[in-house]
Amino acid sequence: MITYHNRTHMTAVPTELLQDTHLSVEAKGFAAILYALGDEGVELSELACQLNMPEERISVVLTELADTDYLQIRKEGDDEFCLELRGK
């Protein structure tokens, strides 16, 4: 018997990011969630819930990703930010 499972809800995360020894596991997980979200807008509280981490910790992880050039953060409006993941 052959069983085939079609897993259409998968996300590709760059291997380079996952194997980067300078990134914490939190940053890698956060990046993977961002890749899964695609171009959707999401509230900080929703991200915190998905990652099971306090909102205050998210800013630390965002800084880590930005400092290692995996993330570009642009402010758009008074309280809206655009996060853009990129390869190095």
Buried (B, 14 or more C-beta within 10 A) or exposed (E): EEEEEEEEEEEEBBEEBEEBEEBEEBBBBBBBBBBBBEEEEEEEEEBBEBBEBEEEEBEEBBEBBEEBEBBEEEEEEEEEEEBEBEEE
